[in-house]
Amino acid sequence: MIKAFISHSSKDKKFVRTLKEDLNENGIETWFDEDQLDLGDSLLEKLDTSLEESTHFIIILSSLR
C-alpha cells in the first residue's frame, strides 16, 4: 500500500486538496493536515508518527510571487 505524506504551504491548500482527492481516487492513501489534525493534538507527535508510517513524501513548492 502507498501512503503519501503531503508537505505544503497554507497558500497552496486549494491545489493540495485537489491533489489529495486525485490520489485517494487512485488508491493512494494520503496524510493531509486538514484531515488528520484535531484541536489539541500534538503537532510534533502527529507529524512524527505520520512520517514513520508514510511510504512516500510529496513536497509542494510554492511560487515566490
N, C-alpha and C positions, 0 to 999 in steps of 0.2 A: 504494500500500500504506500502511496505517495502522500506525504503530509508536508505542505509548504508553509513556511513562516514568511509573511509579507511585511517587510520593513519599509516605512514610508513617512513622508511629511504630512502633517494635517492638511496642508493646502492641496494635496493630491487625493483626498478622500473620495471624491466622485469617481475618479479613474479607478482607484483601488477597489471600490465597491463593485464596479462592473467586472474588473479582472477576477475578483473573488467569485462572483456568480458564475462567470465563464468556466473557471477552473473547477468549481463544485459540480457544474453540469456535466463535466467531462471526467468525473470520478476522482478528482484530486481534492483531498481534504485540505483546508486552509486554516491558518491561525491569523485572525484579524482582530485587532484590539477591540473594536466596537462589539464584536460577537462574544469575546471571551473575558473581558474585564467587567467586573461589577464594582459598584461603590463599596469602598472599604477594603478591596483586595490589595495585597502587597504586590506592587508593580514588579519589583525585582524578583520575587518568588515566581510569579506567573511567567515572566519572561524567561527565567532560568529553566523552569520546567518545560515550557513550550519549545525552547531552542533544543533541549535534550531530546524531545520527542519528535522533532521535525526531521524529515529526510532531505528536504531541500530548503534553500534560503533565497528569497526573491527580494532584491533591493530596487526600490523605485527611486530614481534620481530626478530631482526637480530642476526645472529651468531656473536660471538666475534672474530672469526677467520677471 
